[in-house]
Amino acid sequence: MEFGIKYQPSYSLLGVKLTAGEEILVEAGSMVCMSADMKISTKLSATGGFIKAVISAILRKFLGGETMFINVFTAGDKGGNILIAPALSGDILHFPMKGKGLMIQASSFLAADPKIKVKLKFGGLKSLFGGEGLFLLRAEGEGDLFVNAYGGIKEIDIDSNFVVDTGHIVAFEESLSFKVKKVGGWKSTFLSGEGLVTEFSGKGKLYIQTRNVGALVSWLRPMLGA
């Protein structure tokens, strides 16, 4: 697999070149264009058995903001090319996975080598009551993994307690521990506009996005009469 990312950080586009018969997993609805002989199949966006896959996919759909399915693109006999882009304008980040686990905000998954295994991880009951649920995917294996962000991506080295608005999380290394908490009391949580936050501890890398999809929705809602 060969790849290149263009138009960063505002309107990033991922281009992937596959050899004959090579595959790539892509979040449903993210394909921009592809070689004419590229084959496509669709499967549930979870692993670990059919029933578990259905439950995980439903959770991602209604609580993580993701689709229930993922597309598998397979190159033809002469290889092929595919262009991939997220729904919202922003950046794309490449992770060369080498066996260590990576936690990803559910809405940030874009594409991956089929050897990468992705499973849903619940962010805690508190995430159900905020405007920005924390539903994570745990990625592991070896191969190329691509995540997307709304806005630019900033890498932060964590070596002590650190607090981030839940809606700004893109991904973080599994060496970090986290807990979802309120901003002050429940009154502050609902009236301050800050929603819930995630407090990280330990040592590792955290990746955040410069914009918040939940904030965008709140800004648009009055204009749409909703």
C-alpha positions, 0 to 999 in steps of 0.5 A: 500500500502506498499513500499520500495526504494532500490539502492539509490541514483544512480540506485533507484528502487521502490517496491510496494506491493498492497492488493487485488484490490488496484491500483497504477498509474505509468508513462508509460514505468516505470514498471520493473516487476510485479505479473502475475495476476496484471491487467493493463489499460492505460489512458491519463495522465491528469485530468479535462475532455477529451478535457483538458486531451488531450491538457495537455497530448500533452503539456507534450509529446512535451514540458515536455518530458513526455509520453501522457499516464499513466498506472494503475496497479491493484492487483489480488485477492491475492494482488500483487507486482510491481517494478518501475524504471525511465528511467534515473539513479537517485534517487526516493523520496517519498512524503506522501501527506496530502492535500497540493499541490506540484509542480513537474517538468513534467518529474519527476513524477513516480507513485502515489496513485490513490487518488492523482490528477495531473494537468498540470501547464504552466511555462510561455512563456519564458520556450518555448525558453530555452533548458529546458522548465519548465512545471509543474504538480500540485499534490494534495490529500492524499496518496503516491506520488513518483517522480524521479530525474536524479542524487541525490536529494537535499532538500533546505529550501527557505526563500528568493529569490533563483535561480535554473537552470530550468533543475535541478528542481524536485519539490517544495512546493506550498507555493513558488512563482516562475518566469522563467527568462534569465541569463543576456541578450539573448546573455548570455542565448544562448551562456553561456550554462546556458539556463533559470533559475527559481527564487523562493521567499517565504518560503518552501522546494525545491527539486533539482537534481544533474544532468541535462538531457538537459546537457546530451543531449547536451554532447551526440549530437556531438557524435551522429552526430546530 
